[in-house]
C-alpha cells in the first residue's frame, strides 16, 4: 500500500504543479511530517482555485482522474474524490478565508525525493481539532508533543476559538486546552 500511496501522491502533485494549482497536502500524510506517524490509506489535498472558478477546476480534475474515489458518498461541490491507482485521493477545493491560508502557509517538504507542499503544523492541528474524531484528537496530541516549542500557539488558539464559536462547539477549545495542559504537566514532571 505504501508504494501505491506514494505513486498516487506523485501523480496528484505532478498534475497540480503542471497546471499551476497551488495546494497543500493535509490529513494523514501531513500528520506523518508533523506528528506521530500512523498508517493512512488515502490522500487529502487542499487546492487553491484561481478566481474561485470551481466548475473549471472540478472538470479538469475529473478529466485527469476520471475514476471516482467514493462513488457512494453524497455529492459535494467542494470535494473531487478520485482514485489514482488503488488510492483514494480527495481534492478539497479551498474556499476564501481560512482555507486559503492553509495553502498559502504551506511549507515545501521532501518526501522520499518528491518535493511536496504540506500544510503547516498549526493548520493541521486546527483542521484535526475541528474535525474532532478520536483519531484526530490523538493526532493533535502527537503534533503538539512532536512540535513542542515550535508552534505559533496564539495562531492555533485564535482560529480554534473562532471555529468553536461559529460551530457552537466550545468543547473544541476545551479539549485542545486539556491536551495542552496534559502535555505541559508531563513535561514538567
FENQUIMO-V260149 format. One record per residue. N is the residue number from 1. RES is the residue in one small letter. PHI is phi in whole degrees, 0 to 359 (none if undefined). OMEGA is omega in whole degrees, -180 to 180 (NA if undefined). D_LAST is the distance of its C-alpha to the last C-alpha in Angstrom with 1 decimal. Layout:
n=N res=RES phi=PHI omega=OMEGA d_last=D_LAST
n=N res=RES phi=PHI omega=OMEGA d_last=D_LAST
//
This chain:
n=1 res=x phi=none omega=-178 d_last=40.0
n=2 res=x phi=299 omega=179 d_last=38.0
n=3 res=x phi=298 omega=178 d_last=41.3
n=4 res=x phi=297 omega=-179 d_last=42.7
n=5 res=x phi=298 omega=-178 d_last=39.7
n=6 res=x phi=291 omega=177 d_last=40.0
n=7 res=x phi=296 omega=178 d_last=43.8
n=8 res=x phi=293 omega=178 d_last=43.6
n=9 res=x phi=299 omega=180 d_last=41.0
n=10 res=x phi=298 omega=179 d_last=43.3
n=11 res=x phi=296 omega=-179 d_last=46.4
n=12 res=x phi=295 omega=-179 d_last=44.7
n=13 res=x phi=296 omega=179 d_last=43.5
n=14 res=x phi=301 omega=-179 d_last=46.8
n=15 res=x phi=296 omega=-179 d_last=48.7
n=16 res=x phi=301 omega=-178 d_last=46.7
n=17 res=x phi=289 omega=177 d_last=46.9
n=18 res=x phi=298 omega=-179 d_last=50.6
n=19 res=x phi=270 omega=175 d_last=51.4
n=20 res=x phi=81 omega=177 d_last=49.2
n=21 res=x phi=278 omega=172 d_last=46.7
n=22 res=x phi=276 omega=-174 d_last=43.3
n=23 res=x phi=207 omega=172 d_last=40.6
n=24 res=x phi=215 omega=174 d_last=36.9
n=25 res=x phi=286 omega=-179 d_last=35.6
n=26 res=x phi=237 omega=173 d_last=33.0
n=27 res=x phi=68 omega=-174 d_last=31.6
n=28 res=x phi=299 omega=-180 d_last=30.5
n=29 res=x phi=292 omega=176 d_last=31.7
n=30 res=x phi=295 omega=179 d_last=29.8
n=31 res=x phi=299 omega=178 d_last=26.7
n=32 res=x phi=296 omega=180 d_last=27.2
n=33 res=x phi=277 omega=-171 d_last=27.1
n=34 res=x phi=251 omega=-173 d_last=24.1
n=35 res=x phi=240 omega=177 d_last=21.9
n=36 res=x phi=264 omega=-174 d_last=21.5
n=37 res=x phi=302 omega=173 d_last=25.2
n=38 res=x phi=219 omega=-179 d_last=27.0
n=39 res=x phi=297 omega=172 d_last=30.7
n=40 res=x phi=229 omega=-177 d_last=32.9
n=41 res=x phi=242 omega=179 d_last=36.6
n=42 res=x phi=222 omega=-179 d_last=37.8
n=43 res=x phi=233 omega=177 d_last=37.8
n=44 res=x phi=240 omega=-178 d_last=37.3
n=45 res=x phi=229 omega=175 d_last=38.8
n=46 res=x phi=275 omega=-175 d_last=39.0
n=47 res=x phi=241 omega=176 d_last=42.4
n=48 res=x phi=278 omega=-175 d_last=43.7
n=49 res=x phi=258 omega=-180 d_last=47.3
n=50 res=x phi=303 omega=177 d_last=49.6
n=51 res=x phi=54 omega=-179 d_last=51.5
n=52 res=x phi=51 omega=179 d_last=50.0
n=53 res=x phi=275 omega=-176 d_last=52.7
n=54 res=x phi=297 omega=179 d_last=51.0
n=55 res=x phi=301 omega=180 d_last=54.3
n=56 res=x phi=293 omega=179 d_last=54.9
n=57 res=x phi=297 omega=179 d_last=51.3
n=58 res=x phi=299 omega=-179 d_last=51.5
n=59 res=x phi=297 omega=180 d_last=54.9
n=60 res=x phi=295 omega=178 d_last=53.9
n=61 res=x phi=296 omega=179 d_last=50.9
n=62 res=x phi=296 omega=179 d_last=53.0
n=63 res=x phi=293 omega=-179 d_last=55.7
n=64 res=x phi=286 omega=-176 d_last=53.3
n=65 res=x phi=229 omega=-170 d_last=51.4
n=66 res=x phi=288 omega=-178 d_last=53.8
n=67 res=x phi=283 omega=-179 d_last=52.1
n=68 res=x phi=287 omega=-177 d_last=50.1
n=69 res=x phi=276 omega=-178 d_last=46.6
n=70 res=x phi=226 omega=-174 d_last=46.3
n=71 res=x phi=299 omega=-179 d_last=49.9
n=72 res=x phi=269 omega=-179 d_last=49.1
n=73 res=x phi=286 omega=177 d_last=46.7
n=74 res=x phi=297 omega=-178 d_last=48.2
n=75 res=x phi=296 omega=177 d_last=49.4
n=76 res=x phi=223 omega=-176 d_last=47.2
n=77 res=x phi=295 omega=-180 d_last=48.9
n=78 res=x phi=257 omega=178 d_last=45.6
n=79 res=x phi=232 omega=173 d_last=44.6
n=80 res=x phi=250 omega=-179 d_last=46.8
n=81 res=x phi=269 omega=-177 d_last=45.7
n=82 res=x phi=231 omega=171 d_last=47.1
n=83 res=x phi=235 omega=177 d_last=47.1
n=84 res=x phi=247 omega=-172 d_last=47.1
n=85 res=x phi=66 omega=-179 d_last=48.0
n=86 res=x phi=262 omega=-170 d_last=45.9
n=87 res=x phi=248 omega=173 d_last=43.0
n=88 res=x phi=281 omega=177 d_last=42.8
n=89 res=x phi=239 omega=177 d_last=42.2
n=90 res=x phi=261 omega=173 d_last=41.8
n=91 res=x phi=266 omega=-176 d_last=42.9
n=92 res=x phi=259 omega=-175 d_last=41.5
n=93 res=x phi=282 omega=-174 d_last=43.8
n=94 res=x phi=291 omega=174 d_last=41.9
n=95 res=x phi=260 omega=-178 d_last=43.1
n=96 res=x phi=302 omega=179 d_last=43.2
n=97 res=x phi=106 omega=-174 d_last=40.2
n=98 res=x phi=303 omega=-177 d_last=36.6
n=99 res=x phi=297 omega=173 d_last=37.7
n=100 res=x phi=297 omega=179 d_last=39.6
n=101 res=x phi=300 omega=179 d_last=36.4
n=102 res=x phi=306 omega=-178 d_last=34.7
n=103 res=x phi=285 omega=-176 d_last=37.6
n=104 res=x phi=289 omega=178 d_last=37.9
n=105 res=x phi=268 omega=-178 d_last=34.2
n=106 res=x phi=299 omega=178 d_last=34.2
n=107 res=x phi=241 omega=180 d_last=33.4
n=108 res=x phi=276 omega=-180 d_last=35.5
n=109 res=x phi=233 omega=175 d_last=33.8
n=110 res=x phi=267 omega=178 d_last=35.4
n=111 res=x phi=247 omega=179 d_last=35.2
n=112 res=x phi=52 omega=177 d_last=36.9
n=113 res=x phi=89 omega=179 d_last=39.5
n=114 res=x phi=251 omega=178 d_last=40.0
n=115 res=x phi=281 omega=-175 d_last=39.2
n=116 res=x phi=228 omega=174 d_last=37.8
n=117 res=x phi=276 omega=-177 d_last=36.7
n=118 res=x phi=245 omega=177 d_last=33.3
n=119 res=x phi=299 omega=180 d_last=31.9
n=120 res=x phi=294 omega=178 d_last=29.1
n=121 res=x phi=300 omega=179 d_last=25.5
n=122 res=x phi=298 omega=-179 d_last=25.5
n=123 res=x phi=293 omega=177 d_last=28.7
n=124 res=x phi=293 omega=176 d_last=27.5
n=125 res=x phi=302 omega=-178 d_last=24.6
n=126 res=x phi=299 omega=-178 d_last=27.2
n=127 res=x phi=299 omega=-177 d_last=29.7
n=128 res=x phi=289 omega=178 d_last=27.5
n=129 res=x phi=296 omega=180 d_last=26.0
n=130 res=x phi=292 omega=177 d_last=29.6
n=131 res=x phi=297 omega=168 d_last=30.8
n=132 res=x phi=72 omega=176 d_last=28.3
n=133 res=x phi=286 omega=-179 d_last=28.8
n=134 res=x phi=304 omega=-179 d_last=26.1
n=135 res=x phi=292 omega=177 d_last=26.1
n=136 res=x phi=293 omega=179 d_last=25.9
n=137 res=x phi=293 omega=174 d_last=22.7
n=138 res=x phi=297 omega=178 d_last=21.2
n=139 res=x phi=295 omega=178 d_last=22.6
n=140 res=x phi=303 omega=180 d_last=21.1
n=141 res=x phi=300 omega=179 d_last=17.6
n=142 res=x phi=299 omega=179 d_last=18.4
n=143 res=x phi=295 omega=-180 d_last=19.9
n=144 res=x phi=298 omega=177 d_last=17.1
n=145 res=x phi=289 omega=-176 d_last=14.7
n=146 res=x phi=293 omega=-176 d_last=17.4
n=147 res=x phi=254 omega=-177 d_last=18.7
n=148 res=x phi=308 omega=180 d_last=15.5
n=149 res=x phi=84 omega=-178 d_last=16.9
n=150 res=x phi=247 omega=-173 d_last=20.4
n=151 res=x phi=265 omega=171 d_last=21.4
n=152 res=x phi=273 omega=-174 d_last=23.7
n=153 res=x phi=293 omega=178 d_last=21.7
n=154 res=x phi=293 omega=175 d_last=24.5
n=155 res=x phi=298 omega=-179 d_last=27.0
n=156 res=x phi=299 omega=-177 d_last=25.1
n=157 res=x phi=295 omega=179 d_last=24.6
n=158 res=x phi=298 omega=-178 d_last=28.2
n=159 res=x phi=292 omega=178 d_last=29.7
n=160 res=x phi=298 omega=178 d_last=27.6
n=161 res=x phi=297 omega=179 d_last=28.8
n=162 res=x phi=297 omega=180 d_last=32.3
n=163 res=x phi=296 omega=179 d_last=32.4
n=164 res=x phi=300 omega=179 d_last=30.9
n=165 res=x phi=291 omega=-178 d_last=33.7
n=166 res=x phi=298 omega=-178 d_last=36.4
n=167 res=x phi=276 omega=-176 d_last=35.6
n=168 res=x phi=54 omega=180 d_last=34.9
n=169 res=x phi=228 omega=-179 d_last=31.6
n=170 res=x phi=299 omega=179 d_last=29.0
n=171 res=x phi=297 omega=177 d_last=26.7
n=172 res=x phi=300 omega=-179 d_last=26.2
n=173 res=x phi=292 omega=-180 d_last=24.3
n=174 res=x phi=299 omega=180 d_last=22.5
n=175 res=x phi=294 omega=178 d_last=21.3
n=176 res=x phi=300 omega=-180 d_last=20.3
n=177 res=x phi=296 omega=178 d_last=18.3
n=178 res=x phi=295 omega=178 d_last=16.6
n=179 res=x phi=295 omega=179 d_last=15.6
n=180 res=x phi=300 omega=-179 d_last=14.4
n=181 res=x phi=297 omega=179 d_last=12.3
n=182 res=x phi=299 omega=-180 d_last=10.8
n=183 res=x phi=296 omega=180 d_last=10.1
n=184 res=x phi=296 omega=179 d_last=8.7
n=185 res=x phi=296 omega=179 d_last=6.3
n=186 res=x phi=294 omega=-179 d_last=5.4
n=187 res=x phi=288 omega=-179 d_last=5.6
n=188 res=x phi=280 omega=-177 d_last=3.8
n=189 res=x phi=270 omega=NA d_last=0.0
//
